Amino acid sequence: MKQSYKMYLCALLLVGAVNTMTIGALGADKPKLAVLVVGMGSAAKSDDFAARLGNDLNRDGEYTLVTKDNDAVADKLAALRAQTTPVDTTGLAAWGKANGIDLVQLVVERTTAGTITLPAQVERVAQLMDCSTGKLSGRGTYRMSYALRGTEGVQMVRVAGEVFKMGCKPGRDGATCSHSNELPLHTVRVNNFSIGKYPITQAEWQHVMGWLPSELTSTDYKGDDKPVVYVSYAEIVHTDTGFLVRLNALTGKNYRLPTEAEWEYAARGCSAGVCDTFQYSGSNTVEEVAWHYGNNPTNNLQPVGGKSPNGLGIYDMSGNVWEWCRDYYSANYYTTDNNPLDNPENTSASSYPLVVLRGGSWSSYDTDYCRAAFRYSSRPDSRLPAFGLRVVLP
């Protein structure tokens, strides 16, 4: 454990910050684990992350979790930042024993400048504190360190919206347009938006959700910097437990899936209506920008950013993983009657609903699937090793 972590653990007790905590119902048979998270911008965010971290630590049901109220702790951090000398952990151990707590986990979130803003890098105590001995328990706390890409959460690229030609255009998108669902070529306008520079990675999903799909944990698909897969549209957009609602609660932002029009606009490298003329996202040579079955030596997911970006600096919009969009799928949605000019989004679900996916994947035998115009779809509850996501902000 780093000295600074010890200082935070003990100093919080020495200044009396923990005196306001509320001890929950304690079980008699399992070690009692108290989880405390401070400095995440608000007490609600700290409490929410503490609960999710506690559930992650206790996924095997080996502890009795003790709830905490973090309101008073954040107010003490300004004074604690000025302290540089390390202290031992006897104060924390004594507090734990006095409250019948066996193990304590404390997370202090801060930036190098000392400000408390989300989502800055979270500093972590590497192991649980054993209150009976005042020593580290030897049990690691995090299954993965908590850090979203970039200083503002998911690393985003700003896109200047305007009109563009959506759909298949012979020459630009191949010699002919043989897929009727890509027709007719039509004019669409999108507003300004920001889109993820990369697909959401497994590390990012784990950090937000506190779990990874079970199919990942026992396969060689697993990797922190690989896109998350085996995630369904339903799991992403669920209004209570979905990835987007949890990400937004954590960051205070309004992340969502891209509309199909936004996805294609960004994939084509468009900015203020000026677009690249490539059939793939960033090139007419698929090998330059996309992982697909034919150029994938391990026949597997690849870490994000391994191929060249498109003209906007966005990676992996062709290949690696199919990306869920916001729209329900209709083969005829591009017709004049159904597809509006401004910010189109198909919100009408059929009796057998399908949701749009775009971009092709590492398992695509046919590189045609990796074209910017290609449209694919699947059931909202589909969970496959080639289905992932990318997020946008207005």
Buried (B, 14 or more C-beta within 10 A) or exposed (E): BEEBBBBBBBBBBBBEBBEEBEBEEBEEEBBBBBBBBBBBBBBEBBBBBBBBBBEBBBEEEEBBBBBBBBBBBBEBBEEBBEBEEBBEBEBBBEBBBEBEBBBBBBBBBBEEEEEBBBBBBBBBBEBBBBBEEBEBBEBEBBEBBBBBBEEBBBBBBEBBBBBBBBBBBEEBBBEEBEBEBBBEBBEBBBEEBBBBBBBBBBBBBBBBBBBBBEBBEEEEBBBEBBBBBBBBBBBBBBEEEBBBBBBBBBBEBEBBBBBBBBBBBBBBBBBEBEBBEBBBBBBEEBBBBBBBBEBBEEEBBBBBBEBBBBBBEBBBBBBBBBBBBBBBBBEEBBEEEEBEEEBBBBEEEEEEBBBBBBBBBBBBEEBBBBBBBBBBBBEBEBBBBBBBBBBBBE
